[in-house]
């Protein structure tokens, strides 16, 4: 887009298979070509047993992954400004973060 050219209008639509889910687990794999995010839910069935049920995997190009990171960062700053700091639980060295 060149300067002075009007901003294009975007129309958002949902495909027939669009769905929304709650996720409290996100796992990531990274390769030279893409980032793969796997979303799921964690269920602790016993003190020593945790089950993660993955329900959706999404591939992102490196530029889209960076754009998502920027978008999340901006929105987290706004959220914390409105509702207070989000504190993460301390993780033991080498512990898996979900």
N, C-alpha and C positions, 0 to 999 in steps of 0.2 A: 504494500500500500504506500502510495506517495503522499507527502504532506499536502494538506488541503483537500484530499479526497475524502468523501464522507465515509464514516464507519459503517461496515456492513451490518445488516440486521440479522440476528441469529434466531432461529426457531428451534426450540427444544421439543423433541417428541420421544416417546417411549416405544420400543419394539414390543411385539406381542409376547415375547418371553421375558420382559423386564420384571424384576422382582426386587424387593428390599428385605434385608435380614439384619438382625443384630449380631455383631461379632465382638467377642472379647479376647480373641486370639488372632494375631496376624503374624505369619511367618514369611520370610523373604529369602529368595534365592537370586543370585546375581550372576550374570554371564557377560561376556564381552558385548553381546547384542541387546540384552534386555534385562529388566527387573521383573521377577515373578512374585506377586503377592498372593498368599493363600489365606483366606479368611475362614474362621471357624468359631466354635463355642467351646469353652472349657467347662467341664463338669467334674467336680471332685466327689467321687462316689464313696470314698473311705479316706481316713487320714493318710494312707500310703498309696492311694490310687487316684490318678487323674486321667480323664478321658478327654481328648480333643477331637471333635467332629468337624472336619473341614467341609465346607459347602460350596466354596467358590474360589477359583483361581483367576487372577487377572495379570496379563503381561503388559508391561509398559516399556516404551523406548526410554533410553537414558534422558533425553530432553523432557519427556513427559513426566518421568520420575522426579526430575529436578523441579519442574513446574509444580507438581503435587507437593513436594517438600516445602516449597515457598508458600504455597497456598495454605497448607496446614500450619506453618509457622506464623503467618499473619493472623489466621483465625484463632490460634491458641493465645497469641498476645492479646487480641481483643477480648476473648473469653476471660482470661485472667484479669484483665483490667476491669471487667464487669463483675466477676464473681470471686476473685481471689486466686492466689497461686495454686496450681495443681502440684501436689507433692507425690512423688513416686516412692514406693517402698524400696528400702535399701536392698540391693541384690548382693548375694555372696559372690566372691570371685569365681568365675566360670559358670555361674548359674544361668540357665536358659531364661531369657526374657521373652515373654509371649506378647 
